[in-house]
Amino acid sequence: MHGSDDPPAPGPGLPAPAPPDMPDHSSTLNELEAFLRQPDAIMEPSIVDRLREYVMANGHPQQAVEYLSDSYQGYAQMAVLVCQWLAAVQHGAAGNDPGTPRAASQPPLDEASCLRELVKERFDPKSFHGIFSRGGAGAPPWLHSLIADADGRQLIYDLSGRYANSLLLNFAIQKILQQPGREAEVAAVGPRLGSYFGVFHRLMVTRLSAALASTSERELDKLSAEIQQNASQSQHTYIHVQSVLQSLGAHPQGARFRRLAADLAGHAAQTQGAVVWRLSPLFWGEPGSGAVGPLLADLMASVEGGPLPSLEVIRLCALYGAEPAEARPSLDLLRHPRVFRVLLAALFGPGQGLAGQALAAAVELLARAAAGGPEREAAVEATRAALMGAVTLTRKALHDAKLSVEELEGTGEVLTVPICAAGLLCGMELRLAKPAYWSTTFHGLRLPPFLALLRRVIPLQPQLHDEILRLIGSILEAMGNSNHDVARALLDCAVQLLAAGRVLQVLEWAAEYRARADPSLLRHLAYGVLEAALPPYSPAFASALLRPMMHAGVKQPRAPGRDAGLRALLDEFAAGCSALEFRPPLSSRESAFLLSLCEPR
């Protein structure tokens, strides 16, 4: 009937049209079949979802199985096998037995590592240049899977260090940081991400917060090293971190931040040069720094132990001696660690030959920096006199001149002044911590006089004990095996530090020293420690001393009547250790060594 809404009947030979409520699956089915036919389709992560969609699109399950079995090539298994072959070849080429397991320090060679190297080789940041601009495609869908995988994140970190201006990698780093618990992982990457300022700043805030809450000197040293490594990568990161540290250091409780700022400046100067010291006035906010700042910057930029800029020193001395006292610059500027170091090196270092007005000006600046302040002119005068005496004493001792009894008795008055003791240590380091000194110098005295001065400093200046221990290590390293008499005397000074309370510090230093020490010197140190320490021992002390003793080959004397004192020390140590409960337990080798100390030879 005309006017009816029913569709016209199909003509002869034509298929009936599909009902309006039934979707047409033909195009979807074709796409899914093409997916199932691609090589190794069964290895795709989304294969289960694709199979479900195929069946819902009226696909035959048996046909799907045939597609997957026919398309399987085993590329992944081939890659695994080839990587195993390569690893075996490399392991054998290194001279290892085929049955020997791979060392833990050797990076694994697997398909993931090969894929990472391929990506690093072919990654082009220009390919993703416009993805975040208007009309861009945005982040690629595979990026989220890469971020979720540990190997994928490591690949992002590696690429970020190489391509600092990549928007895609910057976006990926920010996404990683948004995940809970990822800050420590990103922080472990270190300076490679220093060019990403947002990431850099966020990690630096985390480290500064940890430094504020730190209660351990060792933990603070570790944080300081991390800050130095990350902040010294460029001038803009250095200036940013120094500005923050200077601001934090201005607070009444900001001493640790001032220490971090000084550590950072010293490290940056080693890597970037004297320009770091010339930037220092940028961070000074004290009144009057405008006149004194450039002079101090020139002084700080001078070579440590080299010629002192005499004109700048004389002008600085005039500014700090101006009248009235209110017109003088702030002493805090003069108390920068670098200023102390340069002036001490000039006064106490070998062969500088400061004299006349330059010598007087350097002594005056050090005296005011160390003891100056309101109504402290008497302390400045006493420090000035002590410095002049310390300079004469140090130069004489370092030139191997024998000190008289009166000079030795008078050292107490000089070395009780901290700045004088610090000058002695500075002069010893600049002269004795150089291998060339020990290869060319002949000592007329069996024990040089500087050893007597060093022994006198230890009880007088407890705050310098860490510096003394570091100095002993530097001198021993420079000496090598050239003079065992002096080396034993220096090790006796290390034992003196241990007896003064620096037990764990000395034992930690001994653990590092044993790797390069002559066994006879190591035995001398071990016997000295046993004489200084009495039982009961702590497990930490006993285990720390046990390893150097093993390394040195300490044994009981052969004859029962010979070296009775040494035998008694070893018996006492073995008996004291037998009563301890070590955590972690001693190894079988360490336990056998303890037993050998109890057995006569």
C-alpha positions as CSV (number, residue, x, y, z in Angstrom):
1,M,0.0,0.0,0.0
2,H,1.4,3.4,-0.9
3,G,2.3,5.6,2.0
4,S,3.2,2.7,4.2
5,D,6.4,3.1,6.5
6,D,7.4,-0.5,5.8
7,P,10.6,-0.9,3.7
8,P,10.1,-2.2,0.2
9,A,10.5,-5.9,-0.3
10,P,13.9,-7.0,-1.7
11,G,14.1,-7.8,-5.3
12,P,14.7,-11.3,-6.6
13,G,18.3,-12.5,-5.9
14,L,19.1,-9.7,-3.4
15,P,20.0,-10.6,0.3
16,A,17.8,-9.4,3.0
17,P,19.1,-6.3,4.8
18,A,20.2,-6.7,8.4
19,P,17.8,-5.7,11.1
20,P,18.3,-2.1,12.3
21,D,19.1,-3.2,15.9
22,M,21.9,-5.7,14.9
23,P,25.4,-4.1,14.4
24,D,27.5,-5.0,11.4
25,H,30.6,-6.9,12.8
26,S,32.3,-7.4,9.4
27,S,34.8,-4.5,9.6
28,T,35.6,-5.2,13.3
29,L,36.0,-8.9,12.5
30,N,38.4,-8.2,9.7
31,E,40.6,-5.9,11.9
32,L,40.7,-8.6,14.6
33,E,41.6,-11.3,12.2
34,A,44.4,-9.1,10.8
35,F,45.7,-8.7,14.4
36,L,45.6,-12.4,15.0
37,R,47.5,-13.1,11.8
38,Q,50.4,-10.8,12.6
39,P,53.7,-12.6,13.6
40,D,53.8,-13.7,17.3
41,A,50.4,-12.2,18.0
42,I,50.0,-14.7,20.9
43,M,52.8,-12.8,22.7
44,E,51.0,-9.5,22.6
45,P,50.0,-8.2,26.1
46,S,46.5,-7.5,25.0
47,I,45.9,-10.9,23.3
48,V,43.3,-12.1,25.8
49,D,41.2,-8.9,25.3
50,R,41.5,-9.3,21.5
51,L,40.3,-12.9,21.6
52,R,37.3,-11.9,23.7
53,E,36.4,-9.2,21.2
54,Y,36.9,-11.6,18.3
55,V,34.4,-14.1,19.8
56,M,31.9,-11.4,20.6
57,A,32.1,-10.2,17.0
58,N,30.9,-13.7,15.9
59,G,34.4,-15.0,15.2
60,H,35.0,-18.8,15.4
61,P,37.2,-19.8,18.3
62,Q,38.7,-22.7,16.3
63,Q,39.7,-20.2,13.6
64,A,41.3,-17.9,16.2
65,V,43.4,-20.8,17.4
66,E,44.6,-21.6,13.9
67,Y,45.5,-17.9,13.3
68,L,47.6,-17.8,16.4
69,S,49.3,-21.1,15.8
70,D,50.1,-20.3,12.2
71,S,51.4,-16.8,13.0
72,Y,53.7,-17.9,15.8
73,Q,57.3,-17.3,14.9
74,G,59.1,-17.4,18.3
75,Y,61.0,-14.2,17.9
76,A,61.1,-13.6,21.7
77,Q,62.5,-17.0,22.4
78,M,65.0,-16.5,19.6
79,A,66.1,-13.2,21.2
80,V,66.5,-14.9,24.5
81,L,68.6,-17.7,23.0
82,V,70.9,-15.3,21.1
83,C,71.4,-13.2,24.3
84,Q,72.4,-16.4,26.1
85,W,74.9,-17.2,23.4
86,L,76.3,-13.7,23.6
87,A,76.6,-13.8,27.3
88,A,78.4,-17.2,27.1
89,V,80.8,-15.8,24.5
90,Q,81.6,-12.7,26.6
91,H,82.0,-14.8,29.7
92,G,84.5,-17.1,28.0
93,A,86.3,-14.3,26.3
94,A,87.0,-12.8,29.8
95,G,89.0,-15.9,30.7
96,N,86.3,-17.5,32.9
97,D,85.5,-21.1,33.1
98,P,82.1,-22.0,31.4
99,G,80.8,-23.3,34.7
100,T,81.8,-20.2,36.7
101,P,78.8,-18.1,37.6
102,R,78.7,-14.5,36.3
103,A,80.0,-11.9,38.8
104,A,77.3,-9.9,40.6
105,S,79.0,-6.6,39.5
106,Q,78.8,-7.6,35.8
107,P,75.6,-6.2,34.1
108,P,73.2,-8.8,32.8
109,L,73.1,-9.3,29.0
110,D,69.5,-10.1,28.2
111,E,66.9,-9.1,25.6
112,A,65.8,-6.1,27.8
113,S,69.3,-4.7,27.9
114,C,69.7,-5.1,24.1
115,L,66.4,-3.4,23.5
116,R,67.5,-0.5,25.8
117,E,70.7,-0.1,23.8
118,L,68.7,-0.2,20.5
119,V,66.4,2.6,21.8
120,K,69.3,4.7,23.0
121,E,70.9,4.4,19.5
122,R,67.8,5.3,17.5
123,F,65.9,7.7,19.8
124,D,65.3,11.0,18.1
125,P,63.8,13.7,20.4
126,K,62.8,15.7,17.3
127,S,60.2,13.1,16.5
128,F,58.2,14.2,19.6
129,H,58.8,17.9,19.2
130,G,55.2,19.1,18.7
131,I,53.2,16.5,20.6
132,F,52.3,18.9,23.4
133,S,51.5,21.9,21.2
134,R,48.1,22.9,20.0
135,G,46.9,20.2,17.7
136,G,49.5,17.8,18.8
137,A,48.8,14.2,19.6
138,G,49.9,14.4,23.3
139,A,51.8,11.8,25.1
140,P,52.0,8.5,23.2
141,P,49.9,5.7,24.8
142,W,52.9,3.4,25.3
143,L,54.6,5.9,27.6
144,H,52.4,4.9,30.6
145,S,53.4,1.2,30.2
146,L,57.1,2.3,30.0
147,I,56.7,4.3,33.2
148,A,55.1,1.4,35.0
149,D,58.1,-0.9,34.3
150,A,61.3,-0.6,36.3
151,D,63.5,-1.2,33.2
152,G,61.3,1.3,31.3
153,R,61.9,4.0,33.9
154,Q,65.7,3.3,33.9
155,L,65.6,3.8,30.1
156,I,63.8,7.1,30.6
157,Y,66.5,8.2,33.1
158,D,69.3,7.3,30.7
159,L,67.7,9.1,27.8
160,S,67.0,12.2,30.0
161,G,70.7,12.5,30.8
162,R,71.5,12.5,27.1
163,Y,68.6,14.7,25.8
164,A,68.2,17.4,28.4
165,N,65.7,19.5,26.4
166,S,63.2,16.8,25.4
167,L,59.7,17.7,26.3
168,L,58.6,14.1,26.2
169,L,61.3,12.9,28.7
170,N,60.6,15.9,30.9
171,F,56.9,15.0,30.9
172,A,57.8,11.4,31.7
173,I,60.0,12.4,34.7
174,Q,57.3,14.5,36.1
175,K,54.8,11.6,35.8
176,I,57.3,9.3,37.5
177,L,57.6,11.8,40.4
178,Q,53.8,11.9,40.8
179,Q,53.9,8.2,41.7
180,P,54.2,7.5,45.5
181,G,57.7,6.4,46.6
182,R,59.5,7.3,43.3
183,E,61.5,10.3,44.7
184,A,64.2,8.2,46.1
185,E,64.5,6.3,42.9
186,V,64.8,9.5,40.9
187,A,67.3,10.9,43.4
188,A,69.5,7.9,43.0
189,V,69.9,8.8,39.3
190,G,72.1,11.7,40.5
191,P,73.3,14.6,38.4
192,R,72.0,13.2,35.0
193,L,68.7,15.0,35.7
194,G,70.2,18.3,36.8
195,S,69.2,20.0,33.6
196,Y,65.5,19.4,34.5
197,F,65.1,22.3,36.9
198,G,61.7,21.3,38.3
199,V,63.1,17.8,39.1
200,F,66.3,19.2,40.4
201,H,64.6,21.7,42.7
202,R,62.2,19.1,44.1
203,L,65.0,16.7,44.9
204,M,67.1,19.4,46.4
205,V,64.3,20.4,48.7
206,T,64.1,16.7,49.8
207,R,67.8,16.6,50.6
208,L,67.8,19.9,52.5
209,S,64.8,18.7,54.6
210,A,66.8,15.5,55.4
211,A,69.8,17.6,56.3
212,L,67.7,19.7,58.7
213,A,66.4,16.5,60.4
214,S,69.7,14.7,60.4
215,T,71.2,13.8,63.8
216,S,74.2,11.9,62.5
217,E,77.4,13.5,61.2
218,R,77.9,10.6,58.8
219,E,74.4,11.1,57.3
220,L,75.1,14.8,57.0
221,D,78.3,14.1,55.2
222,K,76.5,11.8,52.8
223,L,73.8,14.5,52.1
224,S,76.5,17.1,51.6
225,A,78.2,14.9,49.0
226,E,74.9,14.4,47.1
227,I,74.2,18.1,47.1
228,Q,77.8,18.8,45.9
229,Q,77.4,16.3,43.1
230,N,74.1,17.6,41.8
231,A,74.6,21.4,42.4
232,S,78.0,21.6,40.7
233,Q,76.8,20.5,37.2
234,S,76.3,24.1,35.9
235,Q,76.5,27.7,37.1
236,H,72.7,28.1,37.3
237,T,72.3,25.1,39.6
238,Y,75.2,26.2,41.7
239,I,74.0,29.8,42.1
240,H,70.4,28.6,42.9
241,V,71.5,26.1,45.6
242,Q,74.1,28.5,47.1
243,S,71.4,31.2,47.3
244,V,69.1,28.9,49.2
245,L,71.8,27.7,51.5
246,Q,72.9,31.2,52.3
247,S,69.4,32.2,53.1
248,L,68.9,29.2,55.4
249,G,72.3,29.8,57.0
250,A,71.3,33.3,58.1
251,H,68.9,31.8,60.6
252,P,70.0,31.4,64.2
253,Q,70.0,27.6,63.8
254,G,71.5,27.6,60.4
255,A,75.1,26.4,61.2
256,R,74.7,23.2,59.3
257,F,73.5,25.0,56.2
258,R,76.5,27.3,56.4
259,R,78.6,24.2,56.5
260,L,76.8,22.7,53.5
261,A,77.4,26.0,51.6
262,A,81.1,25.9,52.4
263,D,81.4,22.3,51.3
264,L,79.6,23.0,48.1
265,A,81.8,26.0,47.3
266,G,85.0,23.9,47.8
267,H,83.8,21.1,45.7
268,A,82.6,23.4,42.9
269,A,85.9,25.2,42.9
270,Q,87.7,21.9,42.3
271,T,85.5,21.1,39.2
272,Q,84.8,24.6,37.9
273,G,87.8,26.6,38.9
274,A,88.5,30.0,40.6
275,V,85.3,31.5,39.1
276,V,83.4,29.9,41.9
277,W,85.2,32.0,44.5
278,R,84.7,35.2,42.4
279,L,81.0,34.5,42.5
280,S,81.0,34.5,46.4
281,P,80.2,38.2,46.9
282,L,76.8,37.6,45.1
283,F,75.7,35.7,48.2
284,W,76.9,38.1,50.9
285,G,74.2,40.4,52.3
286,E,76.2,42.0,55.2
287,P,76.5,45.8,55.3
288,G,79.8,47.0,54.0
289,S,80.4,44.0,51.8
290,G,80.5,46.2,48.7
291,A,83.9,47.6,49.5
292,V,85.5,44.4,50.9
293,G,83.8,41.9,48.7
294,P,85.9,42.2,45.5
295,L,89.1,42.2,47.6
296,L,88.0,39.0,49.5
297,A,86.9,37.4,46.2
298,D,90.4,38.0,44.7
299,L,92.0,36.6,47.8
300,M,89.8,33.5,47.7
301,A,90.4,32.9,44.0
302,S,94.2,32.8,44.5
303,V,95.9,29.5,44.2
304,E,96.1,27.7,47.6
305,G,99.8,27.6,48.6
306,G,100.8,29.9,45.8
307,P,101.7,33.6,45.8
308,L,99.4,35.7,48.0
309,P,97.9,38.8,46.4
310,S,99.8,41.1,48.7
311,L,98.2,44.4,47.6
312,E,94.7,43.0,48.3
313,V,95.8,41.7,51.7
314,I,97.2,45.0,52.7
315,R,94.1,46.9,51.6
316,L,91.9,44.4,53.5
317,C,94.0,44.9,56.6
318,A,93.6,48.6,56.3
319,L,89.8,48.2,56.0
320,Y,89.6,46.0,59.1
321,G,91.8,48.2,61.1
322,A,89.9,51.4,60.3
323,E,88.8,53.8,63.0
324,P,86.2,54.1,64.5
325,A,85.5,50.4,64.9
326,E,82.0,50.8,63.7
327,A,83.3,51.7,60.2
328,R,85.0,48.3,59.8
329,P,83.4,45.6,57.6
330,S,81.7,42.6,59.1
331,L,84.1,40.0,60.6
332,D,81.7,37.2,59.3
333,L,83.0,37.9,55.8
334,L,86.6,37.5,56.9
335,R,85.7,34.2,58.6
336,H,84.9,32.3,55.4
337,P,86.7,28.9,55.5
338,R,88.3,29.7,52.2
339,V,89.8,32.9,53.5
340,F,91.3,31.0,56.5
341,R,92.7,28.3,54.2
342,V,94.4,30.8,51.8
343,L,95.9,32.9,54.6
344,L,97.1,29.8,56.5
345,A,98.6,28.3,53.4
346,A,100.5,31.6,52.7
347,L,101.8,31.8,56.2
348,F,102.6,28.2,57.1
349,G,103.2,26.7,53.6
350,P,106.7,25.9,52.4
351,G,108.7,28.4,50.5
352,Q,106.2,31.3,50.5
353,G,108.6,33.8,52.0
354,L,106.0,36.4,53.1
355,A,107.8,39.3,54.7
356,G,107.4,42.9,55.7
357,Q,104.0,44.6,55.3
358,A,102.4,41.6,53.6
359,L,103.3,39.2,56.4
360,A,102.1,41.6,59.1
361,A,98.8,42.1,57.2
362,A,98.2,38.4,56.8
363,V,98.8,37.8,60.5
364,E,96.6,40.7,61.4
365,L,93.7,39.4,59.3
366,L,94.0,35.9,60.7
367,A,94.2,37.2,64.3
368,R,91.1,39.4,63.8
369,A,89.1,36.6,62.1
370,A,90.0,34.1,64.8
371,A,89.7,36.3,67.9
372,G,88.2,39.6,66.9
373,G,85.1,41.2,68.1
374,P,83.8,44.1,70.2
375,E,86.1,44.9,73.0
376,R,88.5,42.0,72.2
377,E,91.6,43.9,71.2
378,A,93.6,42.1,73.9
379,A,92.6,38.7,72.5
380,V,93.6,39.9,69.0
381,E,97.0,41.0,70.3
382,A,97.6,37.6,72.0
383,T,96.6,35.7,68.9
384,R,98.8,37.9,66.8
385,A,101.8,37.1,68.9
386,A,101.0,33.3,69.0
387,L,100.7,33.3,65.2
388,M,104.1,34.8,64.7
389,G,105.6,32.2,67.1
390,A,103.7,29.3,65.4
391,V,104.9,30.4,61.9
392,T,108.6,30.4,63.1
393,L,108.2,27.0,64.9
394,T,106.4,25.3,61.9
395,R,108.9,26.5,59.3
396,K,111.8,25.3,61.5
397,A,110.2,21.9,62.1
398,L,109.3,21.3,58.5
399,H,112.9,22.1,57.4
400,D,114.1,19.3,59.7
401,A,115.8,21.6,62.1
402,K,116.1,20.2,65.6
403,L,114.0,22.0,68.2
404,S,115.6,23.0,71.4
405,V,114.2,22.0,74.8
406,E,113.0,25.6,75.4
407,E,111.2,25.6,72.1
408,L,109.5,22.2,72.8
409,E,108.4,23.5,76.2
410,G,107.0,26.7,74.7
411,T,104.9,24.8,72.1
412,G,102.1,24.4,74.6
413,E,101.5,28.2,74.7
414,V,101.4,28.4,70.9
415,L,99.5,25.2,70.1
416,T,96.7,25.9,72.6
417,V,95.5,28.6,70.2
418,P,93.3,26.8,67.7
419,I,94.3,29.0,64.7
420,C,98.0,28.2,65.3
421,A,97.4,24.5,65.5
422,A,95.3,24.7,62.3
423,G,98.2,26.5,60.7
424,L,100.7,23.8,61.7
425,L,98.4,21.1,60.2
426,C,98.0,23.2,57.0
427,G,101.8,23.6,56.6
428,M,102.4,19.9,57.2
429,E,99.8,18.9,54.6
430,L,101.2,21.3,51.9
431,R,104.7,20.0,52.5
432,L,104.4,16.3,53.6
433,A,101.4,15.1,51.6
434,K,103.3,15.3,48.3
435,P,105.0,12.1,47.0
436,A,107.8,14.3,45.5
437,Y,108.8,15.4,49.0
438,W,109.5,11.8,50.2
439,S,111.3,10.8,47.0
440,T,113.8,13.7,47.2
441,T,114.1,14.7,50.9
442,F,116.7,13.2,53.2
443,H,116.0,13.5,56.9
444,G,119.1,14.0,59.1
445,L,117.1,13.0,62.2
446,R,115.6,9.6,62.6
447,L,112.2,11.1,63.7
448,P,111.6,14.5,62.2
449,P,110.6,17.3,64.6
450,F,107.2,17.8,63.1
451,L,106.2,14.5,64.7
452,A,106.8,15.9,68.2
453,L,104.6,18.9,67.3
454,L,101.8,16.6,65.9
455,R,101.8,14.5,69.1
456,R,101.4,17.7,71.2
457,V,98.5,19.0,69.1
458,I,96.4,15.9,69.7
459,P,95.6,16.4,73.5
460,L,95.4,20.2,73.1
461,Q,92.9,20.5,70.2
462,P,90.2,17.8,70.3
463,Q,88.2,19.6,67.7
464,L,91.0,19.0,65.1
465,H,91.1,15.3,65.6
466,D,89.3,14.5,62.4
467,E,91.6,16.8,60.4
468,I,94.6,15.2,62.1
469,L,93.5,11.7,61.1
470,R,92.9,12.8,57.5
471,L,96.4,14.4,57.5
472,I,98.0,11.2,58.7
473,G,96.3,9.2,55.9
474,S,97.4,11.7,53.3
475,I,101.1,11.6,54.5
476,L,101.2,7.8,54.6
477,E,99.7,7.6,51.1
478,A,102.3,10.1,49.8
479,M,105.2,8.2,51.6
480,G,104.5,4.8,50.2
481,N,107.2,2.5,51.6
482,S,109.9,5.1,51.6
483,N,110.4,5.6,55.4
484,H,109.0,3.0,57.8
485,D,110.3,4.8,60.9
486,V,108.3,7.9,60.2
487,A,105.3,5.7,59.1
488,R,105.3,3.9,62.5
489,A,105.5,7.2,64.3
490,L,102.5,8.5,62.4
491,L,100.6,5.3,63.2
492,D,101.4,5.9,66.8
493,C,99.7,9.3,66.4
494,A,96.6,7.5,65.0
495,V,96.6,5.2,68.1
496,Q,96.9,8.3,70.3
497,L,93.7,9.6,68.6
498,L,92.0,6.3,69.3
499,A,93.0,6.6,73.0
500,A,91.6,10.1,73.0
501,G,88.1,8.8,72.1
502,R,88.1,8.6,68.3
503,V,87.8,4.8,68.3
504,L,85.4,4.1,65.5
505,Q,86.9,6.9,63.3
506,V,90.4,5.4,63.6
507,L,89.1,1.8,63.0
508,E,87.2,3.0,59.9
509,W,90.3,4.7,58.6
510,A,92.3,1.6,59.3
511,A,89.9,-0.5,57.2
512,E,90.6,1.8,54.3
513,Y,94.3,2.0,55.0
514,R,94.8,-1.8,55.1
515,A,94.2,-2.1,51.3
516,R,97.5,-0.2,50.5
517,A,99.5,-0.7,53.7
518,D,102.6,-2.7,54.2
519,P,101.7,-5.8,56.4
520,S,104.4,-4.9,58.9
521,L,103.0,-1.4,59.4
522,L,99.5,-2.8,59.7
523,R,100.7,-5.2,62.4
524,H,102.3,-2.2,64.2
525,L,99.0,-0.4,64.1
526,A,97.1,-3.4,65.4
527,Y,99.5,-4.0,68.3
528,G,99.2,-0.3,69.2
529,V,95.4,-0.5,69.3
530,L,95.5,-3.6,71.4
531,E,97.8,-1.8,73.9
532,A,95.5,1.2,74.0
533,A,92.2,-0.7,74.3
534,L,91.2,-2.8,77.3
535,P,88.5,-5.4,77.6
536,P,85.5,-5.7,77.6
537,Y,85.3,-5.0,73.9
538,S,82.2,-4.1,72.0
539,P,81.3,-6.3,69.0
540,A,81.7,-3.4,66.7
541,F,85.3,-2.7,68.0
542,A,86.3,-6.3,67.9
543,S,85.1,-7.0,64.4
544,A,86.6,-3.8,63.0
545,L,90.0,-4.6,64.5
546,L,89.8,-8.3,63.5
547,R,89.9,-7.7,59.8
548,P,93.1,-5.5,59.7
549,M,94.8,-8.1,61.9
550,M,93.8,-10.9,59.5
551,H,95.0,-8.8,56.6
552,A,98.3,-8.2,58.3
553,G,98.8,-11.9,59.1
554,V,99.0,-11.4,62.9
555,K,100.2,-14.6,64.6
556,Q,101.3,-15.7,68.0
557,P,105.1,-15.6,68.6
558,R,107.0,-18.8,67.9
559,A,108.9,-19.1,71.2
560,P,106.8,-19.1,74.4
561,G,109.3,-16.9,76.3
562,R,109.7,-14.4,73.5
563,D,107.6,-11.3,73.1
564,A,105.6,-12.2,76.2
565,G,103.9,-8.8,76.2
566,L,102.7,-9.4,72.6
567,R,101.4,-12.9,73.5
568,A,99.5,-11.5,76.4
569,L,97.9,-8.9,74.2
570,L,96.7,-11.5,71.7
571,D,95.5,-13.8,74.4
572,E,93.5,-11.0,76.0
573,F,92.0,-10.0,72.6
574,A,91.0,-13.6,71.8
575,A,89.5,-14.2,75.2
576,G,87.6,-10.9,75.0
577,C,86.2,-11.8,71.6
578,S,85.1,-15.3,72.7
579,A,82.7,-13.7,75.1
580,L,81.0,-11.6,72.4
581,E,77.9,-12.2,70.3
582,F,78.7,-10.8,66.9
583,R,75.9,-9.6,64.7
584,P,76.3,-10.5,61.9
585,P,78.1,-13.7,63.0
586,L,81.8,-14.0,62.2
587,S,82.7,-16.0,59.0
588,S,84.4,-19.4,59.3
589,R,87.7,-17.8,58.3
590,E,87.4,-15.1,61.0
591,S,86.5,-17.7,63.6
592,A,89.5,-19.8,62.6
593,F,91.7,-16.8,62.9
594,L,90.5,-16.1,66.5
595,L,91.2,-19.7,67.4
596,S,94.7,-19.5,66.0
597,L,95.5,-16.5,68.3
598,C,95.0,-18.9,71.3
599,E,97.2,-21.6,70.0
600,P,101.0,-21.4,70.6
601,R,103.2,-21.9,67.5
